[in-house]
Amino acid sequence: MTRYTARDRFKCLLRKEWLVVLPVYLLGLIPPCIAAAFFCRWLDGKFGFSPLPPAPYNLIAAAILFLLGGWLLFWSYSYLILEGEGGPIPPFSPTTKHLVTCGPYAVVRHPSIIAKLLGVTGLGLLFQSPSFLFILIPILLACSIWLNIIVQERIAIERLGAPYLEYKKRVPMLIPRLFGAPK
């Protein structure tokens, strides 16, 4: 694969493959999460759950998780755009032409799920909602894993065949191996 510089990765922010991500997230992901956070805060009050963590620690933790999640999302999507020669959100962007197995994709098959999980956890901490953190996030994570196994990985196997199956054997879905990948 071609080696790209940090400057090349930042240039991805101006490419159409990246620009389609913004409206999808701004309109399709963030508003439902914020609405869910308000619902969970109402649920917390109904059941008498205490806000956690206390302010201002929630703001610090939320900011850290937002920054980490945003950076990981940008980093993983830049690999799809540059090395994969496609976009991160079909059908809004072109499907990647090549299997990406470097960068964050060398560690886990779906780094964007981890990025989104970090951001959504940050939102739960921002709203200090135990219901959001311990009920909604596990549901979102389960749905995201299911969607990736049922839809995205089946499509990848159909499009890419044996190379994807080999990649799938080598690289875990979400949790990086601590002691190296099998040979």
Buried (B, 14 or more C-beta within 10 A) or exposed (E): EEEBEEEEBEBBBEBEBBBBBEEBBEEEBBEEBEEBBEBBBEBBEEEEBEBBBEEEEBBEBBEEBBEBBBEBBBBBBBBBBBBBBBBBBEEBBBBBEEBBBEBBBBBBBBBBBBBBBBBBBBBBBBBBBBBBBEBBBEEBBEEBBEEBEEEEBEEBBEEBEEEBEEBBEBBEEBEEEEEEEEE
